[in-house]
Amino acid sequence: MLDLDKVFCLPMILAYYVCLILWILLLLALESSLLWALLNPLNFCLIFNIVFGITYQIKTKKKE
């Protein structure tokens, strides 16, 4: 079973953030357009994971 506490712990949220920054820098290094680098569908997945992880952590802290 998937344990969300391990998936969305603080180090994993930071890892998602670092992957997002590195992915954007890679796209810019490959000379893709700036608009594509910012509106890439993978960026939206990573941003969703970051936002969902932060809100999950806030909700679990409020329950305790």
Order of alpha helices (4+ residues) and beta strands (2+ residues): alpha-alpha-alpha-alpha
